[in-house]
Amino acid sequence: MDSLTQIVLGAAVGEAVLGKKVGNRVMLWGAVAGTIPDLDVLTRFFLDTVSAIEWHRGFSHSILFSVLFAPVFGWLVFKLNRNQTASFKDWSWLFFWGLFTHPILDAFTTWGTQLFWPFKTRLAFQNIFVIDPLYTIPFLVCLILAMRQKKTSEKRRKYNKLGLLLSTSYLLITLILKGISYQKFTNSLDAQGISYIAIDTRPTPFNTILWTANIDVGDAYLIGNYSFFDSKEIEFTAYPKNHELLGSLKSNENVERLIAISEGWFTITEKEGVLFFNDLRFGLMSLNQDEEKFAFTYQLTEVNNTVNVTEMPKYKTDAKKLFSALLNRIIGN
């Protein structure tokens, strides 16, 4: 999830664990704990593109990281707060839950997490977008209300518990919505007589009303969108896989790693003799029917019997126009 959401979750967890003893300061340290796992983004400055992708939401988002580093951070904060009533064990417990709940929440997003690192299994339930106001805003309001109360106040604990309850309940509701949207997609495919090998569904940006699906039909992928306000049949657009364009590059180590990262959901495009690897898991750049560019695209360049992978920058878009198109599609086809 986005940084603000993880800060709010970390602060709320910190309050739940240690708020009665420490007060508002514990929210600050909870927010720090909730932010630490995302510092793995700094690896992009030291690693090649493929390795940085593999490390993102890897070790720092694992149970092992939480267990190993909770006492380390707990000891540091304990030393900085010797005049407080909280013990080293208290601070370690706070950091464990702050570090652990971060990847748990991320597991519900499209990118997912390697919660069981060093095992390569990645949990990605894909039932919430990385930024979802309906999850974050009520949670944040409850946290602010709790912050304004005295540390011994019962209202403080009630506001914080309410925030945790609302956010968790919404997360569970999105799982139900995902199941319903999945059924809508499969019913539409059956009604249109489309046979398919696999289907992958996820919510579109900032909401859980409009869902999108990637459908593997053999030599191509179909992409379609479904809103709970739709009244017409779902329309699907085909995108050829073009995997054969890789040729001998398919056996290259970097390409094999990219394929593993994308879990096989990728297309290859060629422009002026240059190959591009498109990761389908994060969808297209817009909802336009004729959109061809994907959110995550990597240029493949063969140099000295190896393949250099370069992430392509996102092209500039009119944010207002994109939001307008998203809103219009959310309210139905």
N, C-alpha and C positions, 0 to 999 in steps of 0.2 A: 504494500500500500504506500501512498504518498507519505512524505516526511511529517506533515502536520498530523495525519491520522495516527501514525506510530508514536508521535510525541504525546498525543492525547491519551492513547491506550496505555503507554508507559507511565504517565502521570497518574492515571486512574488506578493502575495496578499498584503503584508505589503507595498511594493513599490507602488502598485496601489492606496492604501488608503492614504499613508502619505509620499511617497518618495520625493515629491516636497518641503516639509517643512523640513525634517530631513536628507535625503540623505542615505548613505549606512547603517547607524546605524539602520534604520527602517527595513532593510532586515534581520538583526540579530534578532530583536525582532519578526519579522514576522515568522522567522524560529523557534524561541522558541514557539510561539503560535501554530505553526503547529506540534510541537513535543509533547506538553503537553497531548493531549488525549491518546496517547499511553503509558503514564506512568501507565495506569491501569494494565500493565503486572506485576507490582510489587505486585499485589494482590496474585500471586501464592505463595509468601513467607508467607502469612498470612492466606490463605483460603485452604480448601480442593480442590481436583482436579476439581470436578464438579462445585463448586461455582466459582472457578477461571475462568473456561470456560464461565460460565454464565455472569460474570462481564466483561470479555474481550469484548471490543467494545460495552459496555453497557452504563451506566450513563455518562461516560466521552466522549462518542460519540453521545450525544443527543443534541437536540435544547435547552433543559432546562439547560444543563451544560454551553452551550455557553452564554446564556442570564444571568445566575447567576454569572458566574465567569469572564466574560469579563470586567465588571467594577472593580472587585477586582484586576486583573492583570493590568488593565489600570491604576488604582490608584498607584500601586507599581512602575510601570515604570515611571509614571509621576513624582513621588517623586525622582526617580533616575536621571531624566533628566529635572530638573527645569530650567536649562539655555537654553533649547530648546524652539522653538516657538510653538511646539505642545501642545495642551491643554489636560486636563484630558479626555474630551469627545473624542478628536482625538485618544488618546491611547486606550480608551475603544472600540472605533469603529474598530480600527485595530485588537484588540484581539478577538472581536466578529467574524470578518470575518476569522481570522486565525484559530480559534477554530471550526467554523462552516463548512468551506470548507474541513477540514480534514475528518469528517465522511461522507460528501457528496461524496468525492472521494472513500472512503472505501466501500460505498454502491454498487459500481460497481464490487466489488471483490466477490469471493466465500464465504468468511466468512460473509460479510455484516456488517451492524450496526443496533443498536437499536435507530434509529434517534428519535423516538417518545417515548422513555423511560419516564415514568415507564410502558407504554404499552409494551407488549412483542413482538409486531410485529417487525420482523427483515427484513430490506431491503437488498437483495442480488441479484443484477441483473446478476452477474456472466459473465460479458463480457470482463473482463481484469484480467490477472494474477497479483498477488501481487508485482511482479517485472517484469516490461516491459520496456526494453531499448528504444523502439520506442516512448514511452510516455515521459520518463525521460530525455534522452540525448538531444534532440532538445530544450526542456524546459530549461535545465541546461545551454546550450550554450547561449541561449538568455538572461538568467539571468546574466551570467558572462559579456556578452557584455554590458548590461545595467549598471552593477556595475562599469564598467570602464569609464562611462560618468559622467560629473558633474551633481549635483542634479537638476539643472535648465535646463539641456539640453533636447531638444525635442527628440533627438535620444534615450535618456535614456528611455523615456516613450514609444517610438515606439518599441524598443527591448523587453521591458517588455510585452507590449500588444501582440506582435508577439508570445512570448512564451506562454502566456495564450490562444491565439487563436489556435496555433498549437496543444497544449495539449488537449484542449476542443474538437477540430475538430476530433482528433484521437479517443477520447473517444466515440464520436457519431458514427464514422465509425465502431468501434468495435461492437456497438449495431447492425448495419446492417449486419456485418459479422456473428454475433451470429444467427441472423434470417435466413441467408442463410444456415449456417451449420445445424441448426435445421431442415430445410426443406430437406436437404440432408440425414440426419439420418432417418427421418420419411419415405421418399421415399424408402430408402434402406430396411427398416423394412417391408414396404408394398410389395416391390418386392420379398422379401424372404419369404413372407407369415407368418411373425411373428406378432402375436397379442400382444399388450402391454397395461398396465394400466396407466403408467406415464413415462415421459422422462425428464431428467435433463442434460443440456449441459453447458460446460464451456471450456475456452481455456487451453491448456497445458502450462507448464512453459515457460516464457520469450518471448512468441509470440502470435499472433492471426491468424496464418495460419493453425495450427494443433489444432483441437478441439476434445474433448472427450465427451462421453455421457454415463450416467447410465440409463438403461431401466428396469422398473419394469414389469416382466412378470408373476407375481403371486408367485410361490414358489422359484423364483431365480431372480437375477439381471443380466442383460447383460451389458457388458462394451465394447464399440467400439471406434475407433479413425477415424477421417476424416481430411484429408489435402486438401486444395484447389488445390493442384497439383496431387491429386489421379486420377488414370485412371481405377482402378479396384473396384469391389464391396466392401463395408465395411464389415469387419469381426467382429463378436461379440463373446465374451467369456463369458460363464455363471459362476456365483458365487452363490451357494445355500444360501438362507437366513438363514436357520437353527435357526429361531426364537424360535422354540419349545425347543431348548436346554436350554433356560432360565428357563423353568418350572415355579416354584412359584416365582422365582426372578423377573419375569416381572412386578410384582406388587410392588416391592421394590421402595421406593421413589427415591433413587439415580439412579436406572436403568430407571425409568420413566422420570427423568430429562435428562438423556443421550439421550433417545429416542426422547424427545422433541427438544433437541439441534440439533440432526442429522436430524430433520424433517422427521423421519421415514426411512431415507436412511442408513440402517446399516445391517451388517451380524454378525452372531455369529460363532466363531470357538472354537474348544476344542482341547487342547493339554495336554496330561498326566493328565486329570481330571480337568484342569484349563480352565475357560471360558474367551474368549476375545471378546470385543465389537469393531467392525471395522466401523468407520465413512466413508461412501463412498463418501461424498461430496468433499473430497480433493484427491481422486483417489489413484492409486497404487504407489508403490515406484519406479517403472520403467515401460518402455513400452514393456518389454518382454512379449511374449504371455503366458508364464508359470508363470508369477509373481503372487504370492499369498498374499504378504504382502502389507498392506495399509499404507498410510502416517500417519494416526492417528488411533492408536489402544490402547485400554484401558483394562487392566486386571481387572477382577471382582473377588473379594475374599469375601466370606461370613464369617463374624465373629460376633458372639453373636447377631444373628437375624438382622444384618445389612450387607450392601454390601460396602466394601471399593473399591474405583476406583483408579487405578494407571495408569497414561499415560506411555506407553512403549517407551523406547528410540529408536530413529531411528538407524537402523543398518548401519555400515560403508559401503560406496559404493565407487566405482571408479568414481570420478566426470568426468574425461576425457571420460570414456567409456559411462557414462550416457548421456553426452552432445553429443557425437558422435551418439548414438542411436537416440536421440531426433532430431538431425539435419537430419539424414538419413530418419527418418519418415516424417519430415516436407516436404522434397522434393518429397514425393509421394510414393504410394505403387506399 
